[in-house]
Structures are given as structure tokens and as C-alpha cells.
Amino acid sequence: MTSSFQIVNQAFSKQSAHYDADDLQNSILKEWRAHVYNHVHPFLKPEHHMLELNAGTGLDALYFASCGNTVLATDLSDGMVREISRKMQQHSLTGRLNVQQLSYDALNQIKDKKFDYVFSNFGGLNCIDDLSKVTMHLPALLNKGAFVTWVIMPKVSIWEMTGFLKGHGRKAFRRWKKNGVMAHLEGEYFKTYYHSLSDIRNAFGASFRCIQTEGLGILSPPPHRDDLARNRPLMYAALRKIDKQVRSSFPFNRWGDHIIVTFQYQGQ
């Protein structure tokens, strides 16, 4: 029987061939990525050693390596790992940027390394039902005072919930399903799970302190509705302005298409 992670591997390997092109064409995704970087920079210092989970094609790993950090990019997908390896050679970053193929629930396979930062972007961690399967490995990999920034899809998405008013009731509340929902990517189907801020905090436990959270796409449309950003720029600009004003305040800092959460490791 094909496992869930094998199906995820197949789906994202297929996507790897056009992932970068899709990213560059999506104005919302570019804005979000820039904002995530702005969130990270106050915590990330030059020469920090970073571990990236679900690194995709290495867009973020390449950026942080170019900022002077040493990055170990990890991903489950064969295709994504090939793209990261290609970037390493293309940009002569061997030594500054390295890659290891593994799932984020198997971080114990990383040997003899300590990190100052763990990063995961744009919902890759939503492929796992219990985040403690990831966080259980972190203390052995982190220096005291290390930071962890994850960008995760939460349970409350106002944008999706407004679909109820348009008769899309099932999709409007799909994130609330306890046992996850089926996602579709590149002809493959696999479970996706949504994690509240409380879920995330519980997974990290007492050894980590939550220091900052922000909402992404609270009222403004998510990346798959980039057509609205292009076709209705005034509406999009107004919604983005509201998002900017409220994204760091309760309760909006735990709502959105994604949330950015940063924790600091206190040591054991």
C-alpha cells in the first residue's frame, strides 16, 4: 500500500518542474514571501546555522544562504531535492547551502549538527496530523536560544468562511474537521491537517516560548486568488491595508490563510 508520505512525494515531485515559475508569476505569493522574510530577519543573525523543513525547490534556502547563513535544506520530495541540488551548483553555494532528503518527522536522521534557527514556509507542515511528531526531535538539534519560525495554515480562515454566504458551506468550514481533509495536487490525493495556535503551542511544550505570531491573508485573498489582486486592485489594496493593521493583534494573529509563528528554545 502506498503511504501518505509517498503520495506527497509524488505530488510535490511533479510540482517541482514548474514551482519556481508559478511562484514568480503570483503577486500575492511574492508579497507574502517578502513579509515572511521581514518577520524572520530580527531573529536571524549573520552566520546562523539554519535548518529548513519542507524546503521545496530551495527558494527560501537560497535567499537565506545568500544573506550569509549556512542552511541545511530538507525535503521529502525527490523532485524538490533535485531542484535544490541544481541551485547549489548554479549559485556555487556548496558549503553554504546543503540538502538532505528526509521527512520532517524523521529529523533524528540528522547527525552531529546543531542549529540556531529552524524554518518552514507556506504550509508544508500541514501534511502531518500531529506537530509533536516534529517538535520531539528539535531539542537534540538546537542550540539554547535558537529560534523556530513556521508558516502554517490555521483552522480559522475568514476568507474561506465567507464562502458560506455564497453557498459553499462544505468548503467554508473544512478546516475544522478533526481528522483532516483530502487535498488534491498534480493528480494525487492526500490528507491535509489544520493546526490552531493552541495546537502549535502544545506541540512545542514548556521548553519553547512563543514570542511572535502574525496572520497572513486575514481578509485579503490567498495566493490561489491572485486574479483578484490583478483585476480588482483597489479592493485588494484596501483589504491588504486592513490586514497590515490587525495581523499582529489578537485574535487576528492566529487567523488567516496562514499564520507565522516564532518560538525560542529555552533549553532543558
N, C-alpha and C positions, 0 to 999 in steps of 0.2 A: 504494500500500500504506500502511495506517495504521501510523505509527511507534509504538514502545513508549511514548514520552512523550506522544503524542496520546491513547493509550488511558488512561494515568494521568490526564491532564487530564479526560477524560470521566468516569472513575470518581470522582475527587475532587470534580468539579463536581456530580455527582449527590449525593454525600455532604454537600456544604456546606449543603444545605437543613435537615438535621437534626443536624449535627455538634455544635453547642453544646448542644442538648437531651440528646443521648446522653452528652456529657461530664458534664453536671451530674448525671445520674442514676447515674453509675458511681462508687461509693465508692472503688474501688481506684485508678482513674484520677485522682481528686481528690487522694488521698493521694500518689500518685507525682508529680503536678504540683507539689504543695507541697514535696516533698522536692527536686525539681529546682531550685526557686527557692532553697531553703536552700543548695544546693550552689553556685549562681551568686553569691549576694549577697556573699560575702567577696572576690570578684574584681571585681565590678561596682561602679563608683563613680558617685555622682550626676553628672549631666551627661555621662556617657559617650555616645558615638555607637555604637549597636548595629546590626548587620546581621543580620536573621533570615532563615534559609533555610527553605523549605517551611513558611511561616508559617501555613498553614491558614486558619481564619476569623479569625485575629488575636487569639485569647485571650491568648497569651503576649505578643505585641507590645503589646496594650492594657495589660497588667499592668506591663510594664517602662516604658512611656511614662508611666503614672500614678505611677511611682516617681521620675520626674524625668529620665529618659533620653530621648534622641532616637533613634527607631527607624525604620529602613527595612525594612519587611516585604516579602519577596519570595516569590512562589509561582507555579507553572506554571499552576494551575487557574483557568479563567475564573470559576467559581462562588466559589472561595475569595477571589479578588481582589475580587469584588463585595461579599462579606461584610466584608472588611477596610475597603473604602471606606465601607460603611454605618456601621461602628463609628466611623470617623474623624469622620463628620458627627454621629452621635448623641452622641458624647462631646466634641465640639468640640476635637479633638486635631490638627487640621490644623497642620502645622509641627512638632509634637512626634512625630506618627506619620504616616509616609508609606508608600506602597505602590508597588511596581513589579512588573509581571508578567514573570517570566523564570524559566528553569530554572537550577538551581544549577551546571550545567556551562557556563553562559554568563555568568558573573559579570563577564567583561570588558566587558559592555554597561553596567555601572555606571561612569559617568564623573565625574571631578573630585570624588570623595568619599573620605575616609579614615575608618576605623572603629577604635574601641577594643575592640570585642567582636563576635564572630560566634557566633550561637546557632542551634541546630537541635534540635528536640524530637521525641521519640517516633517514630523510625524512618523519617522521610521520606527520609533518605539511603540507606536500604536498597533504593531503587529504581534505584540505579546500581551497575554491576559493578565499577568501579574508582574509589576515592575520590580518587585523584590527579587525576582529571578535574575535581574541585572545588578541591582544595588548590593546584593550579598557579596559580590566579588570586588566591590570598589575599595574597601579599606585596605586590602592587601596591595592595591595598585597605587595608592595616593600618598603623597607627602602631606604632613599635617598642614592645614591651612589651604589646601587645594580647593579649587572651585569646580563646580559642575553646572553647566548650563544646558538645559534640554528644551527643545521646542516641540510641544506635544499638543495633540488635538484633545480638548476637554469635552466634558459631557454637555455643557451648555453652549450652544451656538445660536445667538439671537437671529442671525441671518437665516439659518435653516428653519428655526422655529416659526418665522414669519410665513414659511411655506404653508402652514396650517390655514392661513387666511385665503390661500389660493387653491385650497382643496388637496394639498399634498400632505395629508396627515401622517402617513406612514414614514415618510422621509423626514418630516418636521421633528419627530421625536425618536429617531432611530438611535441616536447616541445614548439614550437612556437604557437600552436593552442590556441586561446584566451579562448575558453570555456572548456579547459582541454581535456584529452584523457582517454579512458577506460583502466583500469588496471585489471589484472587477477591474483588472488591469491586464492589457495586452492578451486578452482571451483566457486569462487564468482567474480562478476564484479562490479567495482565501479570507479568513476571519480578520476583522479589524475590531479593536477594543478601544474604548474612550475612557480617559482617566481624569477624574476630578483632582483639584489641588489637594484635597484631603487624602485621596488615594496616593498621590505622589509623595506627600509628606510622610505618610505611614510607611511607604516603601523605603524611604531613606532612614527613618528612625532617629534615635537620640544622638547619634554620632555626627549628624549633619544639621546645620542651621539654615533655614530658608531666609535668604537676605533680599531677594527682589523677585517680583512677579509682574508680568505685563500681559495684556490681551492683544492679540493680533486679529484684525478683521472682526471687530466687535459689531459695528453697524455697517461698515463698508464691505463690499463684496469680496469673496475669496478669489484666489487665482483662476479657478476654472470659469469665472465670470469676468474675465479680462475684457470681454466685448463691451460691458457696461462702462468700464473705465475709458474705453475709446469712443464709444458712441454717445455717452451722457457725461461728459467731463465735468460740468458744473455740479451735478448731483454727486458724482464721485468725490470731487474736491470737498464738498460740504460734509459728506459722511466721514471722510478721512480726517477732517478738522475736528469733528466731534470725537472720533476715536483717539486722536492725539491728546485731547483734553482729559479724557477719562480713563485711558488704558492702564494707568498705574494706581488707580483708586479702587477701593472696594465698592461693589462686587465685580467691577469690570475687569480687574486684574486677574480674574480667574474665569472669565468668559471670553468667547471668541471662536473663530475658526481654529486658531491655535493659541496657545499661551506660551510665553517664555518664562521659565523658572530657573533661578540660580540659587544653588546651595553652597555652603562652605563646610569642608570637612574639619571637625573639631578634634579628631584623634580619638583613640580608645583608651 
